[in-house]
């Protein structure tokens, strides 16, 4: 059975910490920088696949989240938040690799983590850039080598599908051999456009209230393109 995108993503991040056990000291942590917060809304799914995942943010031990000092304690094993046999993965939303490297200019809230760039290892592309969803899907060097359209609409749709968690559950077999574009991705979130317009016509207000904002925006786009009206402004 083909592995899901979520499984392969988790394996790729965890593998960054393996190194060569014969020649190097095990990494203290894997640092996952994400300046643009591409993966932040997928954290609930990521926690399922990566129980060793720690997150920089507000203190919430149940979500393995906390400020820099809390993270340092968790990595040191003082807090029972990480399986002792697994190298912790530290997800840093809104933080770039450069933020940690410039120690003298490093924001105060990040300073306790700056030294981990020497004891740990970054999960990043070969060029040092963060792994965006598009890069991970398309790259043939550390990614999956999948065909994804690069136009703005398709890239926006890709982020919507990642945020909703629906793309992470797809198997790689489903993604290979497909030209992934906005229409294909939006069909994951709203797979039955004919049913959608009939449901909306039956009760517009109630339908909009129960749909997610992404589903509604997809519906609006389809109405405009296929039927020549805007359900928001035309009713």
C-alpha positions in Angstrom: 0.0 0.0 0.0 1.3 3.4 -0.9 2.2 5.7 2.0 0.3 8.9 2.6 1.8 12.3 2.2 1.6 12.8 6.0 3.6 9.6 6.6 6.3 10.6 4.1 6.5 14.1 5.5 6.9 12.8 9.0 9.6 10.3 7.9 11.5 13.1 6.1 11.5 15.4 9.1 12.5 12.6 11.5 15.2 11.3 9.1 17.0 14.7 9.3 18.1 13.9 12.8 19.6 10.5 12.0 23.0 11.6 10.6 25.8 9.0 10.7 25.8 7.3 14.1 29.3 6.0 13.4 31.0 9.4 13.0 28.8 12.0 14.7 27.1 12.6 18.0 23.3 12.2 17.8 21.6 15.5 17.2 20.0 17.1 20.3 16.9 18.1 18.2 15.7 18.6 14.6 14.9 22.3 14.0 12.0 22.8 11.6 11.9 26.5 10.7 8.8 27.8 8.9 8.9 31.5 8.5 5.7 31.7 6.4 3.8 29.3 8.8 2.9 27.1 5.9 2.5 24.0 8.0 1.0 25.5 11.2 -2.6 24.7 10.6 -1.7 21.1 9.9 -0.2 20.6 13.4 -3.0 18.5 14.7 -2.4 15.9 11.9 1.4 16.2 12.3 1.2 15.5 16.0 -0.5 12.2 15.2 2.4 11.1 13.0 5.2 12.7 15.1 4.6 12.3 18.8 8.1 13.8 19.4 7.0 17.1 17.8 7.4 20.2 20.0 6.1 23.6 19.0 7.3 27.1 19.8 4.3 29.0 21.1 2.0 29.5 24.0 2.4 27.0 26.8 0.1 24.0 26.3 1.7 20.8 27.5 -1.1 18.7 26.0 -0.1 20.1 22.6 3.6 19.9 23.4 3.8 23.6 22.9 5.6 26.2 24.9 8.1 29.1 24.9 11.9 28.7 24.3 12.7 27.9 28.0 10.0 25.2 28.1 11.3 23.7 24.9 14.9 23.6 26.2 13.6 21.7 29.3 11.6 19.3 27.2 14.6 18.6 25.0 16.8 18.0 28.1 14.3 15.4 29.3 13.2 17.4 32.4 9.6 17.5 31.1 7.9 14.3 30.2 6.9 15.6 26.8 9.3 13.6 24.5 9.9 9.9 24.2 13.4 9.5 25.5 14.4 7.2 22.7 13.4 9.6 19.9 15.2 12.8 18.8 12.7 15.7 19.4 11.5 17.8 16.5 11.1 21.5 17.3 8.7 23.2 15.0 9.3 27.0 14.8 6.4 28.9 13.2 7.3 32.4 12.0 11.0 31.7 12.5 13.6 31.5 9.7 17.0 29.8 9.8 18.6 33.2 9.6 16.8 34.4 12.7 18.7 31.8 14.7 22.0 32.2 13.0 22.4 35.9 13.8 22.8 35.3 17.5 23.7 38.9 18.3 20.5 40.1 16.6 18.4 37.1 17.6 15.0 38.1 19.1 15.0 37.7 22.8 12.3 35.1 22.8 14.5 32.9 20.5 17.8 33.3 22.3 17.6 30.2 24.4 17.2 28.1 21.3 20.0 29.7 19.3 22.7 27.3 20.5 20.6 24.3 19.2 21.8 25.2 15.7 25.2 23.7 16.8 23.9 20.7 18.8 21.0 20.0 16.5 20.2 19.8 12.8 17.9 21.8 10.5 15.3 20.2 8.4 15.6 22.4 5.3 16.2 22.2 1.6 19.7 21.7 0.2 19.8 25.5 -0.5 19.0 26.2 3.1 15.4 27.4 2.5 12.4 26.2 4.5 10.4 23.3 3.1 7.2 24.8 1.8 4.4 22.4 0.8 5.1 23.2 -2.8 8.8 22.5 -2.4 8.3 19.2 -0.6 5.9 18.0 -3.2 7.9 19.0 -6.3 11.5 18.8 -5.3 13.5 15.8 -6.6 16.2 16.4 -4.0 14.6 15.4 -0.7 11.0 15.9 -1.8 8.5 13.7 -3.7 9.0 14.9 -7.3 5.3 15.4 -7.9 3.9 17.6 -10.7 2.3 20.7 -9.2 1.2 23.7 -11.2 3.1 26.9 -10.3 0.4 29.5 -11.1 -1.0 31.6 -8.2 -4.4 30.0 -8.1 -2.9 26.5 -7.8 -0.5 27.6 -5.1 -3.3 29.2 -3.1 -5.4 26.0 -3.5 -2.4 23.9 -2.4 -2.2 25.9 0.9 -6.0 25.6 1.4 -5.7 21.8 1.0 -2.8 21.6 3.4 -4.6 23.8 6.0 -7.7 21.7 5.8 -5.6 18.5 6.3 -7.3 16.8 3.4 -4.2 16.6 1.2 -2.0 15.1 3.9 -4.2 12.0 3.9 -3.8 11.3 0.2 -1.4 8.5 -0.8 1.6 9.3 -3.0 0.2 6.9 -5.6 -2.9 9.2 -5.9 -0.6 12.2 -6.5 1.9 10.7 -9.0 1.1 10.9 -12.6 -1.4 13.7 -12.0 -1.0 17.4 -12.9 -2.0 18.9 -9.6 -3.6 22.3 -10.2 -6.3 24.5 -8.6 -9.2 22.6 -10.0 -7.8 19.2 -8.8 -7.1 20.5 -5.3 -10.4 22.4 -4.9 -12.2 19.2 -5.9 -10.7 17.6 -2.7 -12.4 20.2 -0.6 -15.6 20.5 -2.5 -16.0 17.4 -4.6 -19.6 17.7 -5.8 -20.3 21.1 -7.4 -23.7 20.1 -8.7 -24.9 19.0 -5.3 -23.4 22.2 -3.7 -25.4 24.6 -5.8 -28.6 22.6 -5.2 -28.1 22.6 -1.5 -27.3 26.3 -1.5 -30.4 27.1 -3.6 -32.5 25.2 -1.0 -31.3 27.3 1.9 -28.5 29.9 1.1 -28.0 31.3 4.7 -27.9 27.9 6.4 -25.6 26.4 3.8 -23.1 29.2 4.0 -23.2 29.0 7.8 -22.2 25.3 7.9 -19.6 25.4 5.1 -16.0 26.2 5.9 -14.6 29.5 4.5 -12.5 27.5 2.0 -15.6 25.6 0.8 -17.5 28.8 0.4 -14.7 30.5 -1.6 -14.4 27.6 -3.9 -18.2 27.6 -4.4 -18.1 31.3 -5.2 -15.4 30.8 -7.7 -17.3 28.0 -9.4 -20.5 30.1 -9.5 -18.7 33.0 -11.1 -16.8 30.9 -13.6 -19.6 28.4 -14.6 -22.8 30.3 -14.0 -21.9 33.9 -14.3 -23.0 35.2 -10.9 -21.6 35.8 -7.4 -23.6 34.3 -4.5 -22.3 36.9 -2.1 -23.3 40.0 -4.1 -26.0 38.7 -6.4 -27.8 36.4 -4.0 
